[in-house]
Amino acid sequence: MVKEKCTKALDVIKVVANSKLGADKFTLLHLYRYLVRSKLHYCCIVYGSARILYLNAIDAHILHLSS
């Protein structure tokens, strides 16, 4: 459930990043923090340390988008 929500949020960020005007890195990182990281931090108590790899994979994906 959370994975799907984060994937949808990342899709929104991709659209913003690839639009004609294109958002700058600062805006993309803010969108990521508000749309994706907030969901992950909310669920962090439930997932505990077992989902660190998932969090790192999403971080790597967004850093790739912003470069």
Secondary structure, DSSP 4 states (H G I P E B T S, - for coil): -HHHHHHHHHHHHHHHHHSSS---HHHHHHHHIIIIIHHHHHHHHHHGGGGHHHHHHHHHHHHHHH-
